[in-house]
Amino acid sequence: MTKELRKRGAEKQFADRAMRVERLLVERERDGVRIDVGRMRAAGRATKLRVEAMRAAVIATAGCEFDVDSPRSTTETLRKLGIWEQTSRPLGEAQMEQIAGDYPLVAEIVRYRRERRRSREIEAICAAAKKGSIYPSLSQCKFADDSLWSASPALEEAFAAGAVLDKAVDGLHTEAGRCLKVLAEAGEEAVLRKDLGARKENDSLIPDVSVVGHREQREAVLLIAIGEPLPVLSPSS
């Protein structure tokens, strides 16, 4: 491996950067990552309220009560409403994403389930906290954009809430919006630069995609830019 790194001119980068980060991650897995538990709990309460409101909106749009968390119950309801009649199998998440752009009810269900997952991830972080720290599995090699990967629990929602108090770990988190700005400048992407500058907080960066949320849209554009396989998007027309 040393010979190959030297051949590619990456030996110094590997030693000075990759291994430095790797040692930091090993230390944090052992010693923990400090988080603001109070802020996470506040984020959890706000997310739960949104989940409850979104579930109520789904039921109101459907016009009947059903288990929005159950693929089978959801599929049966959509079939009764004439939205899905292709197979008897329950609709998977990918299929829901694919047809969401054509059916407002399905789009609401997709958004609800995403928010529900976020709520569960926040709950997992709060439950895992011990004396203000959590002990996740960490990696710098999972994503092509070099962002920090974490699990058991995942740190993404802690980063989103600004609750990671460990500055060294927080500095490793790749924020899609910041990356897009760097990309726009480095690549002299005039259209992207204009869109990023003119877009208001709640405006859509991808106007023809109705389901992908504010944060997911930035991540989707970044994935396209670096050539990564793109999760299913739902066109609104």
C-alpha positions in Angstrom: 0.0 0.0 0.0 2.9 2.4 0.8 4.3 1.8 -2.7 1.0 2.5 -4.3 0.5 5.7 -2.3 3.9 6.9 -3.2 3.3 6.0 -6.9 0.1 8.1 -6.9 1.7 11.0 -5.0 -0.7 10.5 -2.1 1.6 9.3 0.6 1.9 12.6 2.5 -1.9 13.2 2.2 -2.6 9.8 3.6 -0.2 10.2 6.5 -1.0 13.9 7.4 -4.7 13.9 6.8 -6.4 10.5 6.5 -4.5 8.9 9.4 -4.8 12.0 11.5 -8.6 11.9 11.1 -8.7 8.2 11.6 -6.8 8.5 15.0 -9.3 11.2 16.0 -12.3 9.0 15.2 -10.8 6.1 17.1 -10.4 8.4 20.1 -14.0 9.6 19.9 -15.3 6.1 19.6 -13.5 5.3 22.8 -14.0 8.6 24.7 -17.3 9.8 23.2 -18.5 12.8 21.3 -19.9 15.7 23.4 -23.4 16.9 22.5 -25.9 19.4 23.8 -28.5 17.0 25.1 -30.9 19.8 26.0 -30.8 21.1 22.5 -31.4 17.6 21.1 -34.4 17.1 23.3 -35.8 20.4 22.2 -35.3 19.4 18.6 -37.0 16.1 19.4 -40.1 17.8 20.8 -40.4 20.1 17.8 -40.0 17.2 15.4 -42.6 15.1 17.2 -45.1 18.0 16.9 -44.4 18.2 13.1 -44.8 14.4 12.8 -48.2 14.5 14.5 -49.3 17.4 12.4 -48.1 15.7 9.2 -49.9 12.5 10.1 -53.1 14.3 10.7 -52.8 16.1 7.4 -52.3 12.7 5.6 -55.4 11.3 7.2 -57.4 14.4 6.3 -56.2 14.2 2.7 -57.1 10.5 2.5 -60.5 11.0 4.0 -60.2 7.9 6.1 -58.2 6.5 9.1 -55.3 4.1 8.4 -51.9 3.2 9.8 -49.6 5.6 7.9 -46.6 3.7 9.3 -47.7 0.4 7.9 -46.7 -0.3 4.2 -49.6 -2.9 4.0 -52.2 -0.6 5.4 -51.0 2.3 3.3 -51.0 0.3 0.1 -54.5 -1.0 0.8 -55.8 2.5 1.4 -54.1 3.8 -1.8 -55.7 0.9 -3.7 -59.1 1.8 -2.3 -58.6 5.4 -3.4 -57.6 4.2 -6.9 -54.0 5.4 -6.6 -52.2 2.1 -6.7 -53.6 -1.0 -8.5 -50.5 -2.5 -10.2 -49.6 -5.3 -7.7 -51.0 -6.8 -4.5 -47.6 -6.3 -2.8 -47.2 -3.5 -0.3 -45.5 -0.4 -1.8 -41.9 0.0 -0.9 -40.2 3.3 0.0 -38.6 3.6 -3.5 -41.9 3.0 -5.2 -43.6 5.6 -3.0 -40.9 8.1 -4.0 -41.4 7.3 -7.7 -45.1 8.0 -7.8 -45.2 10.8 -5.2 -44.9 13.5 -7.8 -48.1 12.4 -9.4 -50.2 12.0 -6.2 -50.3 14.6 -3.5 -51.4 12.1 -0.9 -48.4 9.9 -1.6 -46.1 13.0 -1.4 -47.6 13.8 2.0 -47.0 10.2 3.2 -43.4 10.3 2.0 -42.7 13.6 3.8 -44.4 12.3 6.9 -42.2 9.1 6.9 -39.0 11.1 6.4 -39.9 13.3 9.4 -40.8 10.3 11.5 -37.4 8.8 10.7 -35.8 12.0 11.8 -37.7 11.9 15.0 -36.6 8.4 15.7 -33.0 9.3 15.0 -33.2 12.2 17.4 -34.7 9.9 20.0 -31.8 7.4 19.5 -29.3 10.1 20.1 -31.0 11.3 23.3 -31.3 7.7 24.5 -27.6 6.9 23.8 -26.3 10.0 25.6 -24.3 9.3 28.8 -23.2 12.3 30.8 -23.4 14.5 27.8 -21.6 12.3 25.3 -22.5 9.6 22.8 -20.3 6.8 21.5 -21.2 6.2 17.8 -19.4 4.1 15.2 -17.5 6.6 12.9 -15.9 6.4 9.5 -14.3 8.8 7.0 -14.5 6.3 4.1 -18.3 5.7 3.6 -19.1 8.6 1.3 -17.5 9.8 -1.9 -17.8 13.5 -0.8 -15.5 12.7 2.2 -18.2 13.5 4.8 -18.2 11.9 8.2 -20.3 8.7 8.5 -21.7 7.7 11.9 -24.1 5.1 13.3 -25.4 3.6 16.5 -26.5 6.4 16.8 -26.1 8.5 13.6 -24.9 12.1 14.2 -26.6 13.7 11.3 -29.5 15.1 13.3 -27.1 16.4 16.0 -25.2 18.2 13.3 -28.5 19.6 11.9 -29.5 20.8 15.3 -26.1 22.4 16.0 -25.8 20.2 19.1 -22.4 18.7 18.5 -20.1 20.4 21.0 -17.0 18.6 19.9 -15.4 21.1 17.5 -12.9 18.6 16.1 -15.8 16.3 15.0 -18.0 19.1 14.0 -15.3 20.3 11.6 -15.4 17.0 9.8 -19.1 17.2 9.0 -19.6 18.1 5.3 -22.6 20.5 5.0 -24.1 20.2 1.5 -24.9 23.9 1.2 -21.4 24.9 2.0 -20.0 22.4 -0.5 -22.3 23.7 -3.3 -21.0 27.2 -2.8 -17.4 26.0 -3.0 -18.4 24.0 -6.1 -20.0 27.0 -7.7 -17.0 29.1 -7.2 -14.3 26.6 -8.0 -16.1 25.4 -11.2 -17.2 28.9 -12.2 -20.8 27.5 -12.3 -22.7 30.8 -13.0 -26.1 29.2 -13.0 -25.6 27.4 -9.7 -24.0 30.5 -8.2 -27.0 32.5 -9.3 -29.5 30.0 -8.0 -27.8 29.7 -4.6 -27.6 33.5 -4.3 -31.2 34.3 -5.3 -32.9 31.4 -3.5 -34.8 32.3 -0.4 -34.7 30.0 2.6 -37.9 28.1 1.7 -37.5 28.2 -2.1 -36.9 25.0 -4.0 -33.5 24.6 -5.5 -34.9 21.9 -7.8 -38.3 23.3 -8.8 -39.5 20.2 -10.7 -39.0 17.9 -7.6 -41.9 18.1 -5.2 -41.0 15.7 -2.5 -37.3 16.2 -1.8 -37.0 18.6 1.2 -34.8 21.7 1.6 -31.8 19.7 3.0 -32.3 16.7 0.7 -32.4 18.9 -2.4 -28.9 20.3 -1.6 -27.6 16.8 -1.0 -29.1 15.6 -4.3 -27.5 18.4 -6.3 -24.1 17.6 -4.6 -24.5 13.9 -5.5 -25.2 14.7 -9.1 -22.1 17.0 -9.2 -19.7 14.3 -7.8 -21.2 11.5 -9.9 -22.6 9.4 -7.1 -25.7 7.2 -7.7 -28.7 9.4 -7.0 -31.7 8.3 -4.8 -35.0 8.2 -6.5 -36.5 11.7 -7.1 -40.1 12.4 -7.8 -40.8 14.9 -10.6 -43.9 17.1 -10.0 -44.9 17.0 -13.6 
